[in-house]
Amino acid sequence: MSHFTTIKTELRDREALAEALIALGHPPEATARPVRGYRGQVVSAELVVSTAEGSDLGFRWNAERGAYELVTDLDLWKQPVPLERFLAQLHQRYALQAVLAASQAEGFQVAEQSSSHDGTIELVVTRWA
């Protein structure tokens, strides 16, 4: 029997999370809705990524922890990468989005951005005084 799994994260910024999901090719829906699982089971989430297989990836806000948590039916996981790799990629893209937003808020502009074959992302930011 299938069921939903909840995975704690340290993802706190909704906009950075949404941008990270988009960068990974998983654009979330604009509004909150139920996450679909096995045999019509649902659980609500604020950010939901629909999949062609009929199960969803959801991120719901945990007010006690002050962070989003991933909710999905792992028995229906059909992503091209294992869950652990997906989470690693998501955290990397989330960190990149957070750094870009903080840099822009401080008046910096991205002068250069490159990705290495090992997945490392390098940024060069500048600011004119």
trRosetta pair geometry for C-beta under 8 A, 3 or more apart (Angstrom, degrees):
i j d omega theta_ij theta_ji phi_ij phi_ji
1 38 7.5 155 -176 111 58 153
2 37 6.4 -168 128 164 118 104
2 38 3.3 118 72 -24 135 158
2 39 7.4 150 52 8 113 93
2 41 7.5 -161 100 23 98 140
2 73 5.3 41 167 -169 118 118
2 75 3.9 -126 -116 52 102 143
2 76 6.4 50 -150 -30 150 95
3 37 7.4 34 -156 161 21 151
3 38 7.3 -56 -57 33 29 126
3 41 7.4 -77 -126 131 49 172
3 73 6.9 -179 102 -127 16 86
3 75 7.6 76 26 -1 47 121
4 35 7.4 98 -118 95 128 124
4 37 5.5 -103 -70 -73 86 157
4 41 6.9 -145 -36 129 100 128
4 43 5.2 25 -81 -8 170 144
4 71 5.5 10 -178 -174 120 95
4 72 6.8 158 -146 88 76 13
4 73 5.6 -62 -93 -79 55 68
5 71 7.2 173 82 -145 44 51
5 72 6.3 -22 55 68 87 64
5 73 7.2 123 7 -121 82 24
5 74 4.7 20 4 -20 138 114
6 69 5.3 26 -174 147 94 131
6 70 7.2 154 -156 81 45 52
6 71 5.2 -13 -101 -97 73 82
7 69 6.2 168 76 -172 43 83
7 70 4.3 -9 56 58 103 103
7 71 7.8 -172 19 -72 71 37
7 83 7.8 176 -60 174 161 125
7 87 7.2 -97 139 -95 149 138
8 62 7.5 -42 -121 18 83 161
8 65 6.8 -135 -145 -147 110 172
8 67 7.2 67 -169 92 79 129
8 69 5.3 -39 -105 -114 43 106
9 67 5.8 -152 86 155 68 121
9 68 5.9 -14 62 83 119 74
9 69 6.0 168 14 -109 84 45
9 70 6.2 79 -29 -17 121 91
9 87 7.5 -152 -101 -149 111 108
9 91 7.6 -158 -153 -85 111 98
10 67 5.6 -76 -137 -129 28 149
11 16 7.6 -152 -159 91 91 103
11 17 5.0 87 172 -89 128 116
11 59 7.3 -53 90 -154 138 134
11 67 5.8 108 59 -168 47 94
11 68 4.6 -42 88 47 104 106
11 90 7.8 -44 -72 142 142 110
11 91 7.6 -124 -68 -104 101 70
11 94 5.6 -84 -115 -148 105 158
12 66 6.1 8 -122 143 112 83
12 67 5.1 -64 -80 -107 74 71
12 68 7.2 -173 -90 -3 25 81
13 16 3.9 49 95 19 119 113
13 17 6.3 168 89 -16 61 86
13 94 7.7 149 58 -168 99 97
13 97 7.8 -161 94 110 129 111
13 98 6.1 139 32 -97 148 98
13 101 7.6 -166 167 50 159 160
14 17 5.6 -60 -148 38 29 113
14 18 6.2 28 156 -19 67 106
14 46 7.2 -72 -123 126 122 133
14 47 7.0 172 -152 -49 90 125
14 68 7.4 120 -94 -56 67 130
15 18 5.8 -53 -146 36 31 110
15 19 6.3 28 155 -16 64 108
15 97 7.6 -160 119 157 75 128
15 101 7.4 107 101 -91 121 152
16 19 5.7 -55 -145 40 31 111
16 20 6.2 35 153 -23 64 106
16 94 5.4 82 141 -156 104 72
16 97 4.0 155 -147 107 81 121
16 98 4.8 29 -131 -65 155 75
16 101 6.4 -98 -80 -4 104 141
17 20 5.7 -53 -147 34 29 113
17 21 6.5 30 154 -18 63 105
17 47 6.4 -164 118 3 121 171
17 59 6.3 -161 162 137 143 170
17 68 6.0 46 -101 20 164 158
17 94 6.0 10 -95 -115 55 111
18 21 5.8 -54 -150 35 31 112
18 22 6.5 33 151 -19 64 105
18 28 5.4 -95 -127 35 84 125
18 47 6.2 -143 -85 -125 85 136
19 22 5.6 -52 -148 36 34 114
19 23 6.3 37 152 -22 65 105
19 93 7.6 -156 113 153 75 102
19 97 4.4 139 87 -122 127 143
20 23 5.6 -53 -148 35 31 113
20 24 6.5 22 154 -11 63 108
20 90 5.6 89 143 -159 126 64
20 93 3.6 132 -144 111 88 105
20 94 4.2 -25 -65 -69 158 63
20 96 7.5 131 -101 52 92 93
20 97 5.4 -110 -56 -6 85 137
21 24 5.9 -64 -150 42 31 106
21 26 4.6 -83 -175 87 86 94
21 27 6.5 125 121 -110 99 23
21 28 5.2 52 97 -30 155 96
21 47 7.2 176 -12 162 160 132
21 49 6.1 -145 -170 -72 132 130
21 90 7.2 16 -80 -128 65 101
21 93 7.9 160 -38 103 27 140
22 25 7.8 54 180 -64 31 15
22 26 7.3 -107 -77 68 24 50
22 27 4.9 43 -106 -98 78 76
22 28 7.6 -79 -55 9 79 74
23 93 4.7 -178 76 -154 134 134
23 96 7.8 -88 88 75 178 131
23 97 7.6 -155 -13 -58 140 112
24 86 7.9 93 -178 -153 150 77
24 89 5.9 110 -111 133 126 119
24 90 6.5 -40 -36 -88 157 69
24 93 5.9 -128 -45 -11 100 165
26 49 4.4 7 173 -144 103 148
26 57 6.8 -5 -177 51 140 141
27 49 7.1 142 80 -121 31 92
28 47 4.3 -26 -156 -171 156 93
28 48 6.0 118 -156 59 89 33
28 49 5.2 -71 -96 -69 65 75
28 59 7.6 -56 -107 25 144 113
29 33 6.3 -18 86 18 148 121
29 47 7.6 161 49 -159 66 50
29 48 5.1 -11 27 69 112 90
29 49 7.5 -177 -12 -89 77 31
29 50 6.7 63 -46 -20 113 101
32 44 6.6 42 166 -178 109 98
32 45 6.5 -158 -148 100 86 41
32 46 4.7 -46 -96 -125 109 43
32 47 7.6 -47 -98 -46 68 30
32 48 7.2 105 -147 -13 41 107
33 44 7.4 -125 146 -137 18 75
33 45 7.6 -15 67 59 44 72
33 48 5.4 -79 58 16 88 153
34 42 3.7 7 177 -174 131 126
34 43 6.6 132 -154 62 79 21
34 44 5.4 -57 -97 -89 61 61
34 45 7.6 92 -143 16 23 76
34 48 7.8 55 90 -95 22 154
35 42 6.3 147 67 -155 48 66
35 43 5.2 -21 51 64 104 77
35 44 7.2 157 2 -119 81 11
35 45 5.0 45 -38 3 113 123
35 48 5.7 -161 -87 -121 77 111
35 56 4.4 -142 -151 80 74 119
35 57 7.4 -77 -138 122 121 8
35 58 3.4 -85 -74 -33 136 137
35 71 5.6 158 41 102 164 106
35 72 6.9 -107 173 -97 138 52
36 40 7.4 -50 -150 -133 90 32
36 41 7.6 117 -166 76 47 54
36 42 6.0 -27 -99 -98 47 83
36 50 8.0 41 23 -125 117 79
36 54 6.1 -92 120 164 136 65
36 55 5.8 -142 99 -127 84 38
36 56 4.9 94 36 -6 76 106
37 40 7.9 -10 70 88 62 13
37 41 4.1 -37 70 77 109 101
37 42 6.8 -178 16 -81 87 33
37 43 7.2 35 -15 3 125 95
37 55 5.7 43 -118 -131 44 96
37 56 7.7 -83 -59 33 58 78
37 72 7.6 152 -96 -174 99 41
37 73 3.6 129 -139 -49 100 133
37 76 6.6 177 -152 14 63 140
38 41 5.6 17 63 19 64 116
38 55 7.4 4 -52 -94 56 115
38 73 5.4 169 -20 -161 87 154
38 75 6.3 8 -58 75 132 124
38 76 6.1 -172 -65 -41 83 123
41 73 7.2 116 73 -79 120 132
43 58 6.8 -169 88 59 94 158
43 60 7.7 -87 137 -33 102 147
43 71 5.5 -101 94 155 134 146
44 58 7.8 176 151 -172 24 151
44 60 6.7 96 109 -103 65 131
45 48 5.3 125 79 -71 113 88
45 56 8.0 -165 37 119 137 125
45 58 3.0 163 -1 -180 166 116
45 59 5.7 110 -178 57 121 30
45 60 4.1 -105 -122 -61 71 89
45 71 5.7 -160 -76 46 127 120
46 59 6.4 -57 61 96 84 75
46 60 5.7 123 2 -122 83 51
46 61 5.5 37 -10 -17 142 96
46 68 7.5 -108 51 -119 118 109
47 58 6.9 148 84 -159 56 54
47 59 4.2 -2 59 53 106 106
47 60 8.0 -156 32 -67 68 39
47 68 7.3 -3 27 -143 120 145
48 56 5.3 -2 -169 172 99 138
48 57 7.2 152 -157 81 50 52
48 58 4.9 -13 -104 -105 78 82
48 59 7.7 -154 -69 24 41 66
49 56 6.2 156 76 -167 52 81
49 57 4.3 -3 54 58 108 102
49 58 7.6 -156 23 -72 68 39
50 56 5.5 -41 -107 -109 45 100
51 54 7.0 -52 84 23 86 23
51 55 5.8 -7 52 71 125 61
51 56 6.1 -177 7 -100 88 42
51 57 7.0 83 -37 -12 111 86
51 78 6.6 140 163 60 145 108
51 79 7.8 -96 -114 -73 139 74
53 76 6.3 168 125 174 127 101
53 78 4.5 110 -36 28 159 151
54 76 7.4 -90 80 -171 82 141
55 72 6.8 84 154 -166 112 87
55 73 5.0 -108 -146 50 132 112
55 76 3.6 128 -34 115 157 139
55 77 7.7 -83 92 -70 146 34
55 78 7.4 129 45 9 114 104
56 72 6.9 -136 97 -118 50 84
57 70 6.8 -33 -169 -156 91 99
57 72 5.0 -18 -114 -84 59 126
58 70 7.2 131 78 -161 51 50
58 71 4.5 -28 74 65 106 94
58 72 6.5 165 23 -68 74 69
59 68 4.4 16 177 177 106 129
59 69 7.0 160 -151 72 61 30
59 70 5.9 -30 -96 -97 73 54
59 71 7.4 169 -88 18 23 79
60 68 6.7 146 72 -152 24 75
60 69 6.0 -26 62 57 77 83
60 71 5.8 16 5 -4 110 127
61 67 7.9 180 -147 106 58 20
61 68 5.9 -47 -93 -97 51 68
62 65 4.4 21 107 35 118 107
62 66 7.4 -49 91 7 76 19
62 67 5.9 -9 54 67 102 63
62 68 7.1 138 9 -127 83 17
62 69 5.1 53 -28 -14 123 114
63 66 7.0 27 -165 -75 33 50
65 69 7.5 77 54 -50 145 108
70 87 7.4 -106 -14 -98 158 104
72 76 7.7 -128 166 66 89 94
72 77 6.9 78 134 -84 128 88
73 76 4.4 36 98 24 110 110
73 77 7.6 -156 99 -44 57 67
74 77 5.1 -9 -155 -29 51 118
74 83 6.8 -23 -127 -63 105 147
77 83 6.1 -57 -142 -61 156 101
79 82 7.9 155 80 -93 104 7
79 83 7.6 112 45 -79 130 53
79 86 5.6 32 117 -77 159 139
81 85 4.0 -104 165 91 120 126
81 86 5.2 155 87 -57 108 78
81 89 7.2 80 76 -6 161 138
82 85 5.0 89 59 12 76 103
82 86 7.0 -138 99 -7 37 91
83 86 5.5 -56 -147 36 32 114
83 87 6.3 29 158 -17 67 105
84 87 5.9 -55 -150 37 29 109
84 88 6.5 31 151 -20 63 106
85 88 5.6 -52 -147 35 34 113
85 89 6.3 33 154 -17 66 105
86 89 5.9 -58 -150 39 29 109
86 90 6.1 30 152 -21 65 109
87 90 5.5 -53 -142 38 32 114
87 91 6.2 32 158 -19 66 105
88 91 6.0 -54 -146 37 28 108
88 92 6.5 29 154 -19 62 107
89 92 5.7 -56 -150 35 31 112
89 93 6.3 24 156 -12 66 108
89 119 8.0 -99 -104 -154 80 130
90 93 6.0 -59 -146 41 29 105
90 94 6.0 33 154 -23 65 110
91 94 5.5 -52 -141 37 30 116
91 95 6.3 34 157 -21 64 104
92 95 5.9 -54 -151 34 28 110
92 96 6.5 30 151 -19 62 105
92 119 7.1 -42 -154 161 172 109
92 121 7.0 131 171 4 108 122
93 96 5.5 -50 -148 35 35 115
93 97 6.4 36 153 -18 66 104
94 97 5.8 -55 -150 37 30 110
94 98 6.3 30 152 -19 65 107
95 98 5.6 -55 -146 38 31 112
95 99 6.3 31 155 -18 66 106
96 99 5.9 -56 -148 37 29 109
96 100 6.3 29 155 -18 64 108
96 121 5.7 -11 -94 96 127 159
96 123 7.6 152 -140 -47 86 130
97 100 5.7 -54 -146 37 30 112
97 101 6.3 29 157 -18 65 107
98 101 5.9 -55 -146 37 29 109
98 102 6.3 25 157 -15 64 109
99 102 5.9 -57 -143 41 29 108
99 103 6.0 32 157 -22 65 109
99 123 6.7 168 124 27 135 162
100 103 5.8 -55 -144 36 27 112
100 104 6.3 26 158 -17 63 107
100 110 6.8 -16 -126 -57 95 123
100 123 7.7 -147 -78 -121 79 153
101 104 5.9 -56 -147 37 29 109
101 105 6.3 31 154 -21 64 107
102 105 5.6 -54 -147 36 31 114
102 106 6.5 21 156 -10 64 109
103 106 6.0 -67 -153 43 29 104
103 108 4.0 -72 179 70 89 124
103 109 7.8 171 140 -59 110 12
103 110 7.2 85 109 -63 147 76
103 123 7.8 -130 -47 150 163 144
103 125 4.8 -107 -160 -129 139 163
104 107 7.7 68 -175 -57 31 11
104 108 6.6 -90 -74 64 30 71
104 109 7.5 62 -105 -93 71 50
106 127 7.2 -73 122 -79 88 152
107 127 5.0 78 113 -138 93 125
108 125 4.1 39 167 163 128 123
108 126 6.5 145 -154 70 81 22
108 127 4.6 -72 -96 -59 64 105
109 125 6.5 159 75 -156 29 79
109 126 6.0 -29 60 63 82 76
109 127 7.0 136 10 -86 73 58
110 113 5.6 -3 -180 -40 128 110
110 123 6.2 -75 -131 -156 98 101
110 124 7.4 98 -164 74 60 54
110 125 5.6 -48 -98 -100 46 78
111 124 4.7 -61 67 106 102 98
111 125 6.3 153 4 -123 87 21
111 126 4.6 57 -44 -5 127 111
112 122 7.7 -13 117 113 98 93
112 123 7.2 152 87 -160 62 39
112 124 4.0 23 48 39 99 115
113 121 7.0 -6 -169 -174 90 95
113 122 7.2 167 -150 86 44 55
113 123 5.4 -3 -104 -107 81 70
113 124 7.5 -143 -63 26 47 68
114 121 7.4 168 88 -153 41 52
114 122 5.1 -7 59 56 88 100
115 119 7.2 -28 -171 -149 99 26
115 120 7.1 157 -156 83 54 47
115 121 5.3 -21 -101 -100 77 72
115 122 7.7 -177 -81 18 29 72
116 119 6.8 -30 75 38 81 23
116 120 4.2 13 33 53 120 95
116 121 7.8 -138 12 -67 77 29
116 122 7.3 66 -30 -13 98 105
